[in-house]
Amino acid sequence: MALIVQKYGGTSVGSVERIQAVAQRVYKTVKAGNSLVVVVSAMGKTTDGLVKLANEISSNPNRREMDMLLSTGEQVTIALLSMALQELGQPAISMTGAQVGIVTEAEHSRARILHIETTRLTRHINAGKVVVVAGFQGTSNAGEMEITTLGRGGSDTSAVAIAAALQANFCEIYTDVPGILTTDPRLVAEAQLMDDITCDEMLELASLGAKVLHPRAVEIARNYGVPLVVRSSWTDAPGTWVTSAKPQGRSLINLEIARPVDAVEFDTDQAKVALLRVPDKPGVAARLFGEISRQKVDVDLIIQSVHEGNSNDIAFTVTTPILKRAEAVAAAIAPSLRSQSNPKSDEAEVMVEHNIAKVSIAGAGMIGRPGVAAKMFATLAEAGVNIQMISTSEVKVSCVVDATECDRAVNALRSAFEIEIGGQGAGGAGGAGEAGGAGENKLIFLSSPLPTPHSPLPTSPVRGVALDLNQARLAIRQLPDRPGMAAKLFGLLAQHNISVDMIIQSQRCRVIDGIPRRDIAFTVSRMDGESAKEMLTQVAAELGWGEVVLDSAIAKVSIVGAGMVGQPGVAAKMFEALAEHQINIQMIATSEIKISCVVAQEQGVKALQVIHAAFGLAGSEKFVVPA
């Protein structure tokens, strides 16, 4: 007999008929000999309707009262589903988040779970009842018993947290698509269903598909080793398993806030090649990395900074043994990128830097926590370590520093994030050496307790393509190039609770008034763009920064796959697909298993479609997402 947590989203419980269908599925699962906890969302568009009512009353509703209002949606569903189960003869009891014992931070509208008191829950399970739980909500631990909500995707988060607290055999997420697809089926009807995907890949594809799984839920599954499966509410298809490495034995206290960073990693066997002032037009990155791929040069980090005038900079890191080949490729292609009228200009200048190291922090808990990157930059500044390159993903922030400062940087970061030497993320005496497939980012599959499908190794190293149309880009011109500047900038954003996604520091350095300066660009949620610009503009003069520029008309398209490690041609194929359709790349950032490009907003959907096609990810079946 298995202990299973099932979660049903708003579409799955959107009518009385659908609630009765869910009751039948639950009843069938119990009759197969399983114990069950069922977590549900509000019916259909109930939450949207409640928000609309609030906005008719107030243009800026009080967040506490919004939590009181929105938490009622799930209470309707749990009562109706419990009644439907009782009609089938199945003992069931409905419980709110507070009654279950979900204790959260005292933070209205976006609370994180601290712990779950499972005594009452376990008592009802042992009595043979199905416990129907209101997702998305909890209660604060401040003695006031305030109702809190968890924010977007809160029911997913509730379900996986309950599964972790109960040490359930697995957690099933039922939704309106048949599992996790290679991209959003609303944009590519031939998106293909995956049999399985790792938590690391899923976290990097935070916006994959029809947003079937919230990153916070995946974070908990990864941290506590909860096997997850995403299935359709309408069929008995096996769905997609989300697998994770064996957990490190975490405490269930401070469940969502305990440790945002799991590892400090480093690689001292690195060198950097940069092309400065290359034309800002489609095809430049494709030509460069196409030739790099043909010469079998394996690249680690790739960054393309925000353009200045009609040009920008592209930089990449390689392992030291292949630096000569990488330098030769860059030098050979540079002349073709220069103006034919002035071939001796300073355009497409090749800059090579030896004796650098890459230092990274990694952890699923970094998502949506604006203070983590800021803390890394502040720690490096306090240690007197200057940052030469920055590259970010959902679960990792990497900085290129001088090799002589690597040990100092690593020790400072381990101390700041309380990572034990010799423990997880120690990195090893010789550095991580991830290029070619070894080192930092090892993915270990955890077998599910039930028989599960396992797909053969994918023919494409890319598992999925994601599109984010809800970002804005800020660029700060002429930031002084000295330790502490990135810490100040991202510390200010963190103080205003503004989360940052991509961060790119330009390679071009210019001396103004005797001070070397660089540009830095980063993306934030579009809703935070204007307020972030206003706040940063106010302090720019005082801190010696230049102009703050906002662009809200951007899109971020990303490819993800564990099979990308040690595959030189993957980036080139992505860039070539965009170039063939005259889609200009405005920024590039990479991690071991992800490549992200910023493009113009109006070209975002097209970019996703051509990249998905380029990697042969389409299937023969078309998926239609129910209304």
C-alpha positions in Angstrom: 0.0 0.0 0.0 1.3 3.5 -0.9 0.7 6.8 0.6 -0.1 9.2 -2.2 -0.7 12.9 -2.4 -2.8 14.0 -5.4 -3.3 17.6 -6.5 -6.0 18.8 -8.8 -5.9 22.3 -10.4 -8.7 24.7 -11.0 -9.6 23.4 -14.5 -9.8 19.8 -13.1 -12.4 20.9 -10.5 -14.1 23.6 -12.6 -17.7 22.3 -12.4 -19.8 19.9 -10.3 -19.4 17.2 -13.1 -15.6 17.6 -13.0 -15.5 17.4 -9.2 -17.5 14.2 -9.4 -15.0 12.8 -12.0 -12.2 13.6 -9.6 -14.1 11.9 -6.8 -14.3 8.8 -9.0 -10.6 8.8 -9.7 -9.8 9.3 -6.0 -12.2 6.5 -5.0 -10.6 4.1 -7.5 -7.1 4.9 -6.2 -8.2 4.2 -2.6 -9.9 0.9 -3.6 -6.5 -0.2 -5.1 -5.2 -0.2 -1.6 -3.7 3.3 -1.2 -3.9 6.0 1.4 -4.7 9.4 0.0 -4.4 13.1 0.6 -6.0 15.3 -2.0 -5.0 18.9 -2.5 -7.3 21.1 -4.6 -7.3 24.6 -6.1 -10.3 26.9 -6.4 -12.9 26.0 -9.0 -12.1 27.2 -12.5 -11.8 31.0 -12.7 -13.0 31.5 -9.1 -9.8 33.3 -8.0 -9.9 35.6 -11.0 -13.5 36.5 -10.1 -12.6 37.2 -6.5 -9.7 39.5 -7.6 -12.1 41.3 -9.9 -14.5 41.9 -7.0 -11.7 43.3 -4.9 -10.6 45.6 -7.6 -14.1 47.0 -8.0 -13.9 47.9 -4.3 -10.3 49.2 -4.2 -7.6 50.1 -6.7 -5.0 48.9 -4.2 -6.6 46.2 -2.0 -5.0 45.5 1.4 -2.9 42.3 1.1 -4.2 40.8 4.4 -7.8 41.3 3.2 -6.9 39.8 -0.2 -5.6 36.6 1.6 -8.9 36.4 3.6 -10.8 36.8 0.3 -8.8 34.5 -2.0 -8.5 31.7 0.6 -12.3 31.2 0.4 -12.1 29.8 -3.2 -10.4 26.6 -2.2 -12.8 26.1 0.8 -15.7 25.7 -1.6 -13.8 23.0 -3.6 -12.7 21.0 -0.6 -16.2 20.8 0.8 -17.8 19.8 -2.5 -15.2 17.2 -3.2 -15.5 15.7 0.3 -19.3 15.5 -0.2 -18.8 13.8 -3.6 -16.5 11.2 -2.0 -19.0 10.6 0.8 -21.7 10.0 -1.8 -19.6 7.2 -3.2 -19.3 5.7 0.2 -15.7 6.8 0.8 -15.0 8.4 4.2 -13.5 11.8 3.6 -12.9 15.1 5.5 -12.2 18.5 4.2 -9.5 20.7 5.9 -8.3 24.2 5.3 -4.5 25.0 5.3 -4.8 26.2 8.9 -6.6 23.0 10.0 -4.0 20.8 8.3 -1.2 22.6 10.2 0.5 24.4 7.3 2.5 27.1 9.1 4.0 29.9 7.0 5.9 33.2 7.2 3.7 36.1 8.3 4.0 37.5 4.7 0.6 38.1 3.0 0.1 37.0 -0.6 3.5 35.4 -1.0 4.2 33.4 2.2 6.7 30.5 2.2 6.0 27.4 4.2 7.9 27.0 7.5 6.7 23.6 8.6 3.6 21.3 8.6 2.1 19.9 11.8 1.1 16.4 10.5 -0.4 15.0 13.7 -4.1 15.7 12.8 -3.5 14.8 9.2 -1.9 11.4 10.1 -4.8 10.6 12.5 -7.4 11.0 9.7 -5.3 9.0 7.2 -4.9 6.1 9.7 -8.7 6.2 10.3 -9.1 5.3 6.6 -10.3 8.8 5.5 -9.3 10.7 2.3 -8.2 14.1 3.6 -9.2 16.8 1.1 -6.9 19.9 1.7 -7.3 23.5 0.5 -4.1 24.3 -1.5 -2.5 27.7 -1.7 -3.0 28.7 1.9 -1.7 28.4 5.4 -1.5 30.3 8.7 1.2 32.4 10.2 3.1 31.3 13.3 3.1 34.7 14.9 0.4 33.9 17.5 -2.2 35.8 15.6 -3.3 32.9 13.4 -3.4 35.0 10.4 -4.5 33.4 7.1 -1.8 33.6 4.5 -1.6 32.6 0.8 1.4 31.2 -1.0 1.2 33.1 -4.2 1.1 31.8 -7.8 1.3 28.1 -8.0 0.5 27.8 -4.3 -1.5 24.6 -4.6 1.4 22.8 -6.3 3.6 24.0 -3.5 1.1 22.8 -0.8 0.9 19.4 -2.3 4.6 18.7 -2.6 5.3 20.1 0.8 2.6 17.8 2.4 4.1 14.9 0.5 7.6 15.8 1.9 6.2 16.2 5.5 4.3 12.9 5.3 7.2 11.1 3.5 4.6 10.0 0.9 5.6 7.5 -1.7 5.0 10.0 -4.4 3.0 13.1 -5.4 0.7 13.2 -8.4 -0.1 16.6 -10.0 -3.2 16.4 -12.2 -3.7 19.1 -14.8 -5.2 19.9 -18.2 -2.3 18.6 -20.2 -1.1 15.0 -20.4 2.3 15.7 -18.7 5.3 17.9 -19.3 5.8 18.8 -22.9 8.8 20.0 -24.8 7.2 23.4 -25.0 3.9 25.2 -24.6 1.2 23.4 -26.6 -0.6 26.6 -27.0 2.3 27.9 -29.1 3.4 24.6 -30.8 0.6 22.2 -31.2 3.1 19.3 -32.0 4.9 19.7 -28.6 6.0 16.3 -27.5 5.3 14.6 -24.2 8.3 13.6 -22.1 8.4 10.3 -20.1 10.6 11.8 -17.5 12.7 14.9 -16.7 15.1 15.7 -13.9 14.2 18.3 -11.2 17.3 20.3 -12.4 16.0 20.5 -15.9 12.5 21.3 -14.7 13.7 24.1 -12.6 15.6 25.6 -15.5 12.4 25.3 -17.6 10.4 27.2 -15.0 8.1 28.5 -17.7 7.9 25.3 -19.7 4.7 24.1 -21.3 1.4 25.4 -20.0 3.0 26.3 -16.7 2.0 22.9 -15.3 4.4 22.9 -12.4 5.5 25.8 -10.2 9.2 26.1 -9.5 8.7 26.2 -5.8 7.0 22.8 -5.9 9.9 21.4 -7.9 12.4 23.0 -5.4 10.7 21.1 -2.5 10.7 17.9 -4.5 14.4 18.2 -5.3 15.4 19.2 -1.8 13.4 16.3 -0.1 13.6 13.7 -2.8 9.8 13.6 -3.5 9.0 11.6 -6.7 6.6 13.7 -8.7 4.4 12.7 -11.6 2.4 15.2 -13.8 -0.7 13.6 -15.3 -3.8 14.6 -17.2 -7.1 14.8 -15.3 -9.0 13.5 -18.3 -7.1 10.3 -19.2 -5.3 7.4 -17.6 -2.0 8.1 -19.5 1.1 7.6 -17.4 2.2 11.3 -17.6 5.7 12.6 -16.9 7.9 11.7 -13.9 10.0 14.4 -12.4 13.0 12.7 -10.8 15.5 13.9 -8.2 18.8 13.0 -6.7 18.8 11.2 -3.3 18.1 14.0 -0.7 20.9 15.1 1.7 18.7 14.6 4.8 17.2 18.0 5.4 15.2 19.1 8.4 11.4 19.7 7.7 11.6 22.8 9.9 11.9 26.0 7.8 10.9 23.8 4.9 11.0 26.5 2.2 13.5 28.9 3.7 16.2 26.8 5.3 19.0 27.0 2.7 18.8 28.7 -0.7 22.3 27.6 -1.7 23.4 24.0 -1.6 26.8 24.2 -3.1 29.8 26.5 -3.9 31.6 25.3 -7.0 34.7 26.4 -8.8 36.8 25.7 -11.8 40.3 27.1 -12.1 41.1 25.5 -15.5 39.5 28.3 -17.5 40.3 31.0 -20.0 38.2 33.7 -21.6 37.9 34.8 -25.2 35.9 37.9 -26.1 35.0 39.6 -29.4 34.5 43.3 -28.7 32.4 45.6 -30.8 30.8 43.0 -33.1 27.8 44.2 -35.3 24.5 44.1 -33.6 22.6 42.1 -36.3 21.2 38.6 -36.8 23.7 35.9 -37.6 26.8 37.1 -35.8 26.6 34.6 -32.9 25.6 31.9 -35.4 28.7 32.4 -37.5 31.0 32.5 -34.5 29.7 29.5 -32.6 29.1 27.6 -35.8 32.8 27.7 -36.6 33.6 26.9 -32.9 31.4 23.8 -33.2 33.0 22.7 -36.5 36.4 23.0 -34.8 35.1 20.8 -31.9 35.8 23.5 -29.3 33.7 22.9 -26.2 32.5 26.2 -24.7 31.4 26.7 -21.1 29.9 30.1 -20.3 28.6 32.3 -23.1 27.6 35.9 -22.6 26.5 38.6 -25.0 26.0 41.9 -23.3 23.5 44.6 -24.1 24.3 46.5 -27.3 25.9 49.9 -27.3 25.2 51.9 -30.5 25.3 49.4 -33.4 27.6 46.8 -31.7 27.9 44.6 -28.7 30.4 42.1 -27.1 30.3 38.3 -27.1 32.5 36.5 -24.6 32.9 32.8 -23.8 35.1 30.6 -21.5 36.9 27.4 -22.4 39.2 25.0 -20.6 42.8 26.0 -20.8 44.0 23.1 -23.0 41.8 24.2 -25.9 42.3 27.9 -25.6 44.7 28.1 -28.6 42.1 26.5 -30.8 39.3 28.8 -29.5 41.6 31.9 -30.0 42.4 30.8 -33.5 38.7 30.4 -34.4 37.9 33.9 -33.0 40.8 35.5 -34.8 39.9 33.8 -38.1 36.3 35.0 -38.0 36.9 38.5 -36.7 37.9 40.1 -40.1 34.6 39.0 -41.7 32.7 40.9 -38.9 34.5 44.2 -39.6 33.3 46.9 -41.9 34.6 46.3 -45.4 35.2 50.0 -45.9 37.5 50.1 -42.9 38.9 46.6 -42.3 41.6 48.0 -39.9 39.1 49.5 -37.5 38.8 48.4 -33.8 35.6 46.4 -34.6 35.6 42.7 -33.7 38.7 43.0 -31.6 39.7 39.7 -30.1 40.6 39.8 -26.4 42.0 36.7 -24.6 42.4 36.4 -20.9 44.4 33.7 -19.1 44.5 32.9 -15.4 40.8 33.2 -14.7 38.5 31.0 -12.5 34.8 30.5 -12.5 33.1 30.5 -9.0 29.5 29.6 -8.7 26.7 29.2 -6.1 24.0 26.7 -6.9 20.7 25.7 -5.3 17.0 25.3 -6.0 16.2 27.7 -3.2 17.5 30.7 -5.2 14.4 31.1 -7.3 12.4 34.2 -6.5 14.8 35.2 -3.6 16.2 38.5 -4.7 18.8 38.6 -1.8 20.8 35.5 -2.9 22.7 37.0 -5.8 23.2 40.2 -3.9 24.7 38.3 -1.0 27.1 36.5 -3.3 28.3 39.8 -4.8 28.5 41.5 -1.4 30.6 38.5 -0.1 33.0 38.8 -3.0 33.3 42.5 -2.5 34.1 42.2 1.2 36.8 39.7 0.2 38.2 42.2 -2.2 37.4 40.0 -5.3 36.5 41.9 -8.5 33.9 40.2 -10.8 34.9 40.1 -14.5 31.9 38.2 -15.9 28.5 37.2 -14.5 26.1 34.6 -15.9 22.9 33.4 -14.2 20.2 30.8 -14.5 17.3 29.8 -12.3 19.5 27.7 -10.0 23.0 29.0 -10.4 25.0 32.3 -10.4 28.5 32.1 -11.8 31.2 34.8 -11.7 34.5 34.8 -13.5 37.3 36.2 -11.3 41.1 36.3 -11.4 42.5 32.9 -10.7 44.7 34.2 -7.9 41.5 35.3 -6.1 39.7 32.0 -6.5 40.6 30.4 -3.1 39.7 33.6 -1.3 36.4 33.8 -3.2 35.4 30.2 -2.5 36.3 30.3 1.2 34.3 33.6 1.6 31.2 32.1 -0.2 31.4 28.8 1.8 31.4 30.8 5.0 28.6 33.2 3.9 26.3 30.4 2.8 27.3 27.9 5.5 28.6 25.3 3.1 30.9 22.8 4.8 34.3 22.1 3.3 34.3 18.6 2.0 30.6 18.5 1.9 28.2 19.0 -0.9 29.6 21.4 -3.5 33.2 21.3 -2.2 34.4 21.3 -5.8 37.5 19.3 -5.3 41.1 20.4 -5.2 41.5 20.6 -8.9 38.3 22.6 -9.6 35.0 21.4 -11.0 36.1 20.8 -14.6 32.6 20.4 -15.9 33.4 20.9 -19.6 33.1 17.6 -21.4 30.5 16.2 -19.0 32.4 15.8 -15.7 32.4 17.9 -12.6 29.9 20.4 -11.2 26.6 19.4 -12.5 26.0 15.6 -12.0 22.4 14.5 -12.4 21.4 11.3 -10.6 18.1 9.7 -11.3 16.0 8.4 -8.4 13.9 5.3 -9.3 10.2 5.8 -8.5 8.7 3.3 -6.0 6.2 2.2 -8.6 7.0 0.9 -12.1 7.5 4.0 -14.3 8.2 4.6 -17.9 11.8 5.5 -18.8 12.4 7.1 -22.2 15.5 6.1 -24.1 18.3 8.7 -24.2 16.9 11.5 -26.3 18.3 11.9 -29.8 18.5 15.6 -29.1 20.6 17.0 -26.2 17.8 19.5 -25.7 14.8 18.4 -23.7 12.6 21.5 -23.9 12.2 25.1 -25.1 10.7 27.8 -22.9 9.5 31.4 -23.6 9.1 34.2 -21.0 7.2 37.2 -22.3 6.9 38.8 -18.9 10.4 40.3 -18.5 11.9 43.8 -18.9 15.5 44.7 -19.3 17.4 47.4 -17.4 20.9 48.5 -18.4 23.1 50.7 -16.3 25.8 52.5 -18.3 29.3 53.2 -17.1 29.2 51.4 -13.8 32.6 51.8 -12.0 34.6 48.5 -12.5 35.6 47.8 -8.9 34.7 45.4 -6.1 31.3 46.2 -4.5 29.5 47.8 -7.4 27.4 44.7 -8.3 26.8 44.2 -4.5 25.4 47.7 -4.2 23.2 47.4 -7.3 21.7 44.1 -6.5 21.5 44.8 -2.8 19.3 47.8 -3.6 17.0 45.7 -5.7 16.8 43.0 -3.0 15.9 45.6 -0.4 12.9 46.5 -2.7 12.0 42.8 -3.1 12.7 42.9 -6.8 13.9 39.5 -8.2 16.5 39.5 -11.0 16.7 36.8 -13.7 19.5 37.2 -16.3 22.5 39.4 -15.3 25.1 40.3 -17.9 28.2 42.4 -17.4 29.8 43.9 -20.5 33.3 43.0 -21.6 34.1 46.4 -23.0 35.8 48.6 -20.4 36.4 52.3 -20.8 38.2 54.7 -18.6 36.3 57.9 -17.8 37.8 60.5 -15.4 40.5 58.0 -14.5 37.9 55.3 -13.5 37.5 52.1 -15.5 33.8 51.5 -16.2 31.6 48.8 -17.7 27.9 48.5 -18.5 25.7 46.0 -16.7 22.3 44.7 -17.8 19.8 42.5 -16.1 16.2 41.4 -16.5 13.3 41.7 -14.0 9.6 41.0 -14.1 7.9 43.5 -16.4 5.7 44.6 -13.5 8.8 45.6 -11.6 10.5 47.4 -14.5 9.3 51.0 -14.0 9.7 51.0 -10.2 13.2 49.5 -10.5 14.2 52.1 -13.1 12.9 54.9 -10.9 14.6 53.7 -7.8 18.0 53.1 -9.5 17.8 56.5 -11.3 17.4 58.2 -8.0 20.7 56.8 -6.6 22.7 56.7 -9.9 24.4 60.1 -9.6 25.2 59.6 -5.9 26.9 56.2 -6.6 28.7 57.4 -9.8 26.6 55.4 -12.3 25.6 56.5 -15.7 22.2 56.4 -17.4 19.6 53.8 -16.4 17.8 52.5 -19.5 14.6 50.4 -19.5 13.3 48.2 -22.3 10.0 46.4 -21.7 9.6 45.0 -25.2 11.8 41.9 -24.8 11.3 38.2 -24.7 13.6 35.5 -23.2 13.7 32.1 -25.1 15.7 29.2 -23.5 16.7 25.7 -24.3 17.4 23.2 -21.6 18.8 19.7 -21.4 21.2 17.6 -19.3 22.6 16.2 -22.6 24.0 19.6 -23.6 27.0 19.1 -21.4 30.1 18.5 -23.7 28.1 19.1 -26.9 29.8 22.0 -28.7 27.2 22.3 -31.5 24.1 23.0 -29.4 24.5 26.7 -29.0 25.5 27.1 -32.6 22.3 25.3 -33.7 20.1 27.6 -31.5 21.8 30.7 -32.8 21.6 29.5 -36.5 17.9 28.8 -36.2 17.3 32.4 -35.0 19.6 33.9 -37.7 17.8 32.0 -40.5 14.6 33.8 -39.5 16.3 37.2 -39.1 15.8 37.2 -35.3 18.4 39.3 -33.7 19.9 38.2 -30.4 20.1 41.0 -27.9 21.6 39.2 -24.9 23.0 35.6 -24.2 23.5 33.9 -20.9 24.2 30.2 -20.2 24.5 27.6 -17.5 25.7 23.9 -17.9 22.2 22.8 -19.0 20.6 26.0 -20.3 21.1 28.6 -23.0 19.0 31.8 -22.9 18.7 34.5 -25.5 16.9 37.8 -25.2 15.1 38.8 -28.4 12.5 41.5 -29.4 9.1 40.8 -27.8 7.3 40.6 -31.1 9.7 37.9 -32.3 9.4 35.8 -29.1 6.8 33.3 -30.2 8.5 32.9 -33.6 11.9 32.3 -31.8 10.4 29.6 -29.7 8.8 27.9 -32.7 11.9 27.9 -34.9 14.2 26.6 -32.1 11.7 23.8 -31.2 11.7 22.8 -34.9 15.5 23.1 -35.2 16.1 20.5 -32.5 13.5 18.1 -33.9 11.4 18.2 -30.7 8.0 18.0 -32.4 5.9 14.8 -32.3 3.2 13.5 -34.6 0.4 14.0 -32.1 -1.2 17.4 -31.6 -2.2 18.4 -28.0 -5.2 20.6 -27.5 -5.3 22.3 -24.1 -8.9 22.3 -22.7 -10.5 25.7 -22.2 
